[in-house]
Amino acid sequence: MMWLLVLGMSAGMTAFAQDKRPVNNTEKAFESPSKSVTMRMQVDLGKGNKMQIEICYDRDLDYARNLDSLVRVFMHDITAFKDSLSDELAVKRIDYKITAPDKKQVRIVKYPSAGNSFLLASGEVSALKLEQDTINMILADEKPVADRPGSIIVWKDYCRISFFVNRLEELPEILTANNLNDKIKALRAKYVNWYKEKGVWYLKADKTISAKRSGGYTSDQGDYLGLRTDVSLQNYKNYFVPGFRLGVKLALNNTATMIDKSPRQYLVAFYWEPHFIFQNVQGKLQAYRNDFLDLSFGFGPKGVEAEEKSKIAQFSLGWLVYRQGDYFEKNTFRFGMGRISLAKNKIFVEPGMYFNNFFRGVTPTVRVSF
C-alpha cells in the first residue's frame, strides 16, 4: 500500500509538472487543425536557421508564392510589439495568422532560458542564448469539406510557414541571404523530383529543401489489398448495357522506376463484371446476362489526389466467360483505354472497345462507373 501511494503521488507530480492543459480557444485559433497537414518540408537557411513548410494540398503553396513580401509585412507588423520582444535572452514564439489582407491575429509567447549560459571571451562575460526563436505564419482557409465525410483530409486549405532562427532580430539578414520565393517556386514546379540520401529525401532542383518522405508527405499510405464494387452504365452497339463489378484491388505505393527515382503508385484490380441486356420478347421483358472477367492496370504519381485529378494512366481488359443470348460473339473481349475521374472520385468515365477473335467486329464503347 505504501509503495502504491508513493507511485501515485509521483505520477501526479509528474503530470502537474508537464502542465497538461485542455485545448482552449487560443490553441484552436493558432495550432494546426486535426488532419490539416499532409505534407511537411524543411529548408536550410544557413547558420543553423531553418524554415518549415506545412500544407494540406499541393495547391496550398500558392498562398506562399510571394513569401519574401509576406515576411517583410510580418517584420513591419511586429514593430508594434517591440516592448514585448525586448528581452533578447528569452525564447520567443510568435504565431502570425492572416485571415484577411487587412486582418491578422498575433500571439506572442515567451519562455525563460533553461538555466543561465554565458560566454567568456577576452576576460569579458556575456550572456549566451542557446535556444532558437520560432515564427509561425499561418495562411489558411479552414472551411471543412462537408462533401467528403470520412476523408483523411477534412480541411479545405492550410499552409503554415515556420521559421526557426537563432535570434528573431536576425530575420531581415536571413531574408537578404535567401530568396524564399525561389524555394517556393521549386516546390511549385510541375514536375518535382526527389532523391534519397542517408535516409533523408532532398529536392533535386534545390538541395537545401528536404523531407522525411519523398514529396514531403507526412505519412505513407503503403501497399494494400481491398474489396471494390461499383455500378456501371455503358453502350454495346445500339444496346444500353447496365451492370456492376465486384472484385479486389491491389495498390503498390512508394515504388520507383529505374529512370524516374521519384515514388509512383501502381494499381492492379481483378473484377467479375456481369452485363445485362433487356429485351421485350413476345410482350415479356427478358434479361440476358453476360459475364466478363476484367483485369485492370494503372500507374501514375504517388499522392492523395493523383486518381482524383486523373493522373493515373488506366487500362483494362475483359474476357467474356458466360454468354446468354446472341448479343455477344464467342471469344469477345473488352479493352479500356484511359480513365477520367469526376465528382471527386465518385464517377469514372472510361472509353474502350469490344472485339472478338483478334480484333474482329470492333465496336466502340464508353463505360461510366459509380
C-alpha positions, 0 to 999 in steps of 0.5 A: 500500500505504501509503495502504491501511494508513493507511485501515485503521488509521483505520477501526479507530480509528474503530470502537474509538472508537464502542465497538461492543459485542455485545448482552449480557444487560443490553441484552436485559433493558432495550432494546426487543425486535426488532419490539416497537414499532409505534407511537411518540408524543411529548408536550410537557411544557413547558420543553423536557421531553418524554415518549415513548410506545412500544407494540406494540398499541393495547391496550398503553396500558392498562398506562399508564392510571394513569401519574401513580401509576406515576411517583410509585412510580418517584420513591419507588423511586429514593430508594434510589439517591440516592448514585448520582444525586448528581452533578447535572452528569452525564447520567443514564439510568435504565431502570425495568422492572416485571415484577411489582407487587412486582418491578422491575429498575433500571439506572442509567447515567451519562455525563460532560458533553461538555466543561465549560459554565458560566454567568456571571451577576452576576460569579458562575460556575456550572456549566451542564448542557446535556444532558437526563436520560432515564427509561425505564419499561418495562411489558411482557409479552414472551411471543412469539406462537408462533401467528403465525410470520412476523408483523411483530409477534412480541411479545405486549405492550410499552409503554415510557414515556420521559421526557426532562427537563432535570434528573431532580430536576425530575420531581415539578414536571413531574408537578404541571404535567401530568396524564399520565393525561389524555394517556393517556386521549386516546390511549385514546379510541375514536375518535382523530383526527389532523391534519397540520401542517408535516409533523408529525401532532398529536392533535386532542383534545390538541395537545401529543401528536404523531407522525411518522405519523398514529396514531403508527405507526412505519412505513407499510405503503403501497399494494400489489398481491398474489396471494390464494387461499383455500378456501371452504365455503358453502350454495346452497339445500339444496346444500353448495357447496365451492370456492376463489378465486384472484385479486389484491388491491389495498390503498390505505393512508394515504388520507383522506376529505374529512370524516374527515382521519384515514388509512383503508385501502381494499381492492379484490380481483378473484377467479375463484371456481369452485363445485362441486356433487356429485351421485350420478347413476345410482350415479356421483358427478358434479361440476358446476362453476360459475364466478363472477367476484367483485369485492370492496370494503372500507374501514375504519381504517388499522392492523395489526389493523383486518381482524383485529378486523373493522373493515373494512366488506366487500362483494362481488359475483359474476357467474356466467360458466360454468354446468354443470348446472341448479343455477344460473339464467342471469344469477345473481349473488352479493352479500356483505354484511359480513365477520367475521374469526376465528382471527386472520385465518385464517377469514372468515365472510361472509353474502350472497345469490344472485339472478338477473335483478334480484333474482329467486329470492333465496336466502340464503347464508353463505360461510366462507373459509380 
